[in-house]
Amino acid sequence: MSNPPFAARVHVPADRTFDPASVRPLFPALERRQNGHPVAYFDGPGGTQVPSLVVDAMRDYLLRHNANTHWAYPASAETDEIISASKRALGAFVGGASDGIAFGANMTSLLYHFTRALAPAISADDEIVTTRLDHQANIAPWVRLARETGATVRPIPFDVRTGMLDMAAFADAIGPRTRWIAVGAASNALGTINDVASLRPLADEVGARILVDAVHYAAHHRLDARRMGADVVACSPYKFYGPHLGVMWVSAEVLAELDPARLPCAGSVGAEVLETGTLSHEGIAGAAAAVEFLAGLGGGPGDGSDGEFAPRLDAAFARLEARGDEVARRMGEGLAAIPGVRVYGPPADGVRTTTFGFTVPGRSSEEVTRRLAEDLGVFTSHGDFYATTVIEDLGVGPDGLVRAGAACFTTDEEIDRLLEGVEALVR
Ligand SMILES: Cc1ncc(COP(=O)(O)O)c(C=O)c1O
């Protein structure tokens, strides 16, 4: 796929600093206004806004290359190449081989389908370790698998004061019967980052496999399946500046063991066995463009070769992580300083993303979200975010939390507007 003329339009300084102003012109959504205010998007944990180059790639696919796959005419061959190129880009993005990449409607569908493919090899003697800090997408499919096979699920708790997983509990839960460990790289409700890599030695001792839900993590930190010690990684491009789509990377060893439903309308090479029917080709084109967008933040246009994404992504995430630390401190310390506001999860300078879950005294989370949008054009989200066990364990009630999450385009002014809006709602 040709390189979009993106990197040339973004000023990337030689040092590690990252200025959100450098990317804002690329996001038309940032021109939106609400009641006279420019919209400040803090709803990224539910899906980030999209730069024009992603839409351009989708539009270009639909207007110039639209076809089904594997046929002997140019548009079909181009479609095959666009899908292969996207698998190479997403392989570099997750740090795994491109033939381990499967695309699907979303992460939940892929993971559900994946657990179905494990079912023939799971028995009543087996155990699956999950966590209570995860999104239901990485809990419910495992619970169902266990129900159908008689296997046992062992959920790992988290510390409600710090939002951190009880890592010591993994050592107790993982044993000779453990087949799978299903864990999130980061919590979409609290922003906690989990030390997933520390689980690899425990898994190796008993021959267990590790599946990492990186949906929340992927927008904030460099994803690297090998460094994480993951056998399977799942993420969703719509959380990292791409279109609505799911992506799963599966190691060659796990692919060799899988027994997916062999539907005739699914491919047979590598992780294609997890794909069903005709995919969103335009979404797949857009997902590659989202990786290109992120890689472009590392400096310089790509040369189109397979090896060029990884070093640019390394450099890009070094910048995004440094900016993320500044943002987390400004948001977290600012929220915690507002009398009565209760912030859950790791502290502002803890091991976390820029996503904060909090409550405002005397207001429902839905009311806070509505008022912030109406009064100041600040878009947050509210409820349980399908992290239902997190909300249960925090004991905040069915109304859940207000969630504010920063993205690469979030400015200090927007953070200050969020803080000002929350402060005005305390009564
Ligand atoms: C941490 C986490 N895991 C999984 C999911 C589900 O992803 P998808 O919507 O692609 O199924 C989400 C979505 O919010 C999420 O935040």
The ligand as a Gaussian input file, in Angstrom:
#p B3LYP/6-31G(d) Opt

LIG

0 1
 C      -10.601000      -3.376000      27.577000
 C      -11.633000      -3.719000      26.549000
 N      -11.729000      -4.972000      26.125000
 C      -12.608000      -5.349000      25.184000
 C      -13.479000      -4.437000      24.631000
 C      -14.430000      -4.894000      23.584000
 O      -13.964000      -4.468000      22.337000
 P      -14.909000      -4.534000      21.057000
 O      -15.885000      -3.402000      21.159000
 O      -13.978000      -4.375000      19.894000
 O      -15.592000      -5.855000      21.050000
 C      -13.436000      -3.104000      25.057000
 C      -14.378000      -2.114000      24.526000
 O      -14.698000      -1.142000      25.151000
 C      -12.477000      -2.738000      26.017000
 O      -12.367000      -1.466000      26.439000

